[in-house]
Amino acid sequence: MRALAVSLLLLLTSAVPAAGADWERANAPAVSGRAQVFRAAAAFGEDGVWAAGYTYGTIGGALEFRTLIQRWDGNGWSQVPTPDRETFPARNLLLDVSTNGPDSAWAVGHSATAPGNGATRPLVLNWDGAAWSIVDDPPAGLGVGLVSVAAAPDGTVWIAGDGRNPYSGYAVPLVWLREAGGWQSVPFATPAGCHTTPDGLATRAELSDIVSSGRRVTWAAGRCVTPDGNERGFLVRYNGSRWFTVLSPDALARRGEDGALSGLALSPEGDVWAVGWASGTGTNVGGVPLAFRGRSNKVKPVPTPLQGTWSTLQAVAVGPGGAAVAAGSAGRPYSNAPYPYLLGTSGAEWLIEPASFDLVGNLYGVALQPSGTAWAVGVSSWDDYGLVLRRRP
């Protein structure tokens, strides 16, 4: 799941709602005196939805950040207590959440480790069916943050984040797998087409999302600096022993000088969906949307219509039969604000779904319930209030 645009909306049902189905604001409870941001969402069971992120506000003259998780139980939202690491000022952020059942969920992000918010430390939370608790860190030093988690059906858990390349000083991808109660590092091979330093690591690369159906089928997406000095997206797959580059920055070069792949989803049939954006193409310097679909080592582009003066996609969710929904942000003439950009498909081509013209804000996460109800979460630009949208089938 990391740009400052708007992130995502979705649906899960064999009968896809017609384009134009209404989205409504269905906000979770506010945290008194603090702004709140939801960065991710995940559905569980028949009625449950997790929304994870953070709150922030000034305490004792300093800006502090606290973890935030709220739960939808089919009737309403409620805040669930989550632990923080206590430093001053506190800095605890959750950026992703994933679940493989009502009694098992994982959330990741990072926390500050010392006064002054200098070095960061991975933050991993686990839900055991009764409470959220901090889990042991993966074997990493300071300065490592986590951006994505994937709880697979086979019980394995994948987490992805960024460390530092000692030669360049910039971010490089890090991945860990949890089996039998412990973390083990999964070496991440630099994707083909990324610029490297003498140690063989990417000069600068970041992961944005990771998804998995088990130890032998895991996908990751992100962006890296290329030999020509631009930054473009990549998509890689892990087969249980090594990573394969499926989409390289070179393959995306003709779509734009810069860009990223920012969101992933796996369908019940085993298809992977990847969405993102490219920029620097003609007059659409702000961004053009990208989407791909496939499996194994081959994916194909899915048509993504441009909306407004620019459009970017940040996340995608899929269901049975090729149903999918993606969302991001779009620009409008004479406005610097991000507006919702929504796409839906019945397995063929994308259809533009109308976004509310009076809604300004960023969407970062999405969840699909078995009933077909879709949820999207983020933050409102008007009031710094956690933004929660719902679309019923």
Secondary structure, 3 states (H helix, E strand, C coil): CCCCCCCCCCCCCCCCCCCCCCCEECCCCCCCCCEEEEEEEEEECCCEEEEEEEEEEEECCEEEEEEEEEEECCCCEEECCCCCCCCCCCEEEEEEEEEEECCEEEEEEEEECCCCCCCEEEEEEEECCCCEEECCCCCCCCCCEEEEEEECCCCCEEEEEEEECCCCCCEEEEEEEEECCEEEECCCCCCCCCCECCCCCECCEEEEEEEEEECCEEEEEEEEECCCCCEEEEEEEECCCCEEEEECCCCCHHHCCEEEEEEEEECCCCCEEEEEEEECECCECCCEEEEEEEECCEEEECCCCCCCCEEEEEEEEECHHHCEEEEEEEECCCCCCCEEEEEEECCCCCEEECCCCCCCEEEEEEEECCCCCEEEEEEECCCCCEEEEEECC
